[in-house]
Amino acid sequence: MNVNNKAAVPGEFLAGLPAPEATVEDAEGRPIRLRDLWKEGPIVLVFMRHLG
């Protein structure tokens, strides 16, 4: 566990730290920028592993 709330290695993501700028797809496959979502309030990213 990283108690300093700082990335220990490049590319590491930790709760509470800003996410890097990225474009993701919404549920309908349309691209959306994280910065645009952030304007509306906090964001929760959920990563699901596709096993098919």
N, C-alpha and C positions, 0 to 999 in steps of 0.2 A: 504494500500500500504506500502510495506517495503522499506523505503528510505535508509537503510544502505546497501542494496545489500548483506545481509547475511541471511541465512536461519533462520527464527524465530522459527521453530519447526523442529525436526528431520524428514528427508524425504521430506522436502519442496524443490521444484525446482524453481529457479529464473533465469531470463534472465541474461546472462553474467557470471554466475557461472559455473565451470566445472561440467559436467555430471558425475554421478558415472559410474564405469566400468560395462558394460552390454553387453550381446549378444542379438541381435535382428534378426528378419527374414527380408530378402529383399522381393521384390515383387513376386519372384518365390518360396518363402518359404525356401530359403537357409540361414543358420545361418551366421551372420557376426558380428564381434566385433566392438564396437564403436571406440576403439583406432585405429583399422586399417583404418576406414573411416577418422579419424581425420588427419592421415598422408597426405591425399590428399587435405585437406583444411577444412574450417569451416563446421559444420554440423547443419542442421535444422531438429529437430524431430517434427513430426506431429502425434498426437494421434487422432484416429478416433474411435468413439464409435459405436459398432455394435449393431444394434437394432433388430436383427432377431433371 
